[in-house]
């Protein structure tokens, strides 16, 4: 038998840093924004993570959203074990991918779906398809909305780029972003001006259905409906990115929260995270006539060796089938408990803040009192990240694992029972006091 590796997080981080840039395989996992050493997780079950040092944490990252049912859900795991026993990859069509596609089509407005392996691949493919379908080149996106590390969309993005204050990134040719128009989020006048000037050149407008990569910044009432209407009037496609919100906030994602009510229907949608059940899986889908432009039906080429992987699609299908209305009701209730508790703790400590949510996703913004809402990345970026740093470490020291960034959503799972919630609630007052103790920056009023 191989002896148990007793390395600590500090030792593993040292080893990882010698063989992996920054010691992590995705920048947002690093603790650069909060300081200290990332925790290396040994195992996870239900609402809890256990690191290699033996410390247990209530998990409010949930693998950045996918673990809707909690870690190692027994029914999902059983389905995965059966799938693995049949083989892990065939390079052929399989039954689980058909059934998962049918489940997605039944829950959302999309008519056809194509599977890929990551959210980045989904948005990249949706953009290529939109350009191929319309014969146009320009893409409109919003500042602070993150759509993966696609060259043309790494302009004023959120997520890791917001955390590390990088306005773009080296390695992306200027020509790649020259065809991207970046607008302030929730700004209808800016959208109208862009389409007035470039309407006949715009292939598509892509937006997070409810942004969660600059913190949770919900669309203002009617904003997505407005986007659907203006793109339709100008012959462009409306691409709704639900990699994060899809099947996370309702059975139908953000579209289920406001699209069905307001009447907006996107031409293309992208999905990921929850639909993979913790495995690398994502998808894009939309109108049948648009999707019909994809090879082998149409001329727009897209392919992937592991697309529709039988293990990943089995995990996703099991997760979606278990994600009932009761699950979302429990998640919403648990989210409200934590939102209220966080607000009360920060109020008691005298820490200026705002809490914003969409469905069960929410974020705490350490902004000043004169800010009534956070409608855009421009406002989100004014928050006191130094206060978040102190808050984060105080929560971590008490066994609560938050996203190590002030620009991310807090994620719950159906496994967060009263015991887990009580542990988070009891940690909040000390964390709020730690945030309050951070001195004002020099020169601040």
Secondary structure, DSSP 8 states (H G I E B T S, - for coil): --------HHHHHHHHHHHSGGGSSSGGGS-TTT-S----EEEEEBTEEEETTS-EEEESSGGGGT-TT-BT-HHHHHHHHHHHHH-S--SS--HHHHHHHHHHHHHSS-SEEEEESSHHHHHHHHHHHHHHHH---EEEEETT----S-GGG-SS--THHHHTT-SS-TTS-HHHHHTEEEE-TT-HHHHHHHHHHHGGGEEEEEEETTB-SSS-B---TTHHHHHHHHHHHTT-EEEEEETTTTTTSSTTTHIIIIIHHHT---SEEEE-GGGGTTSS-EEEEE-HHHHTTBTTTSSB----TTTT-HHHHHHHHHHHHH--HHHHHHHHHHHHHHHHHHHHHHHHHT---EEEEETTEEEEE---TT-----SHHHHTTS-HHHHHHHHHHHHHTTEE--SSTTS-B---TT--HHHHHHHHHHHHHHHHHHHTS---TT--
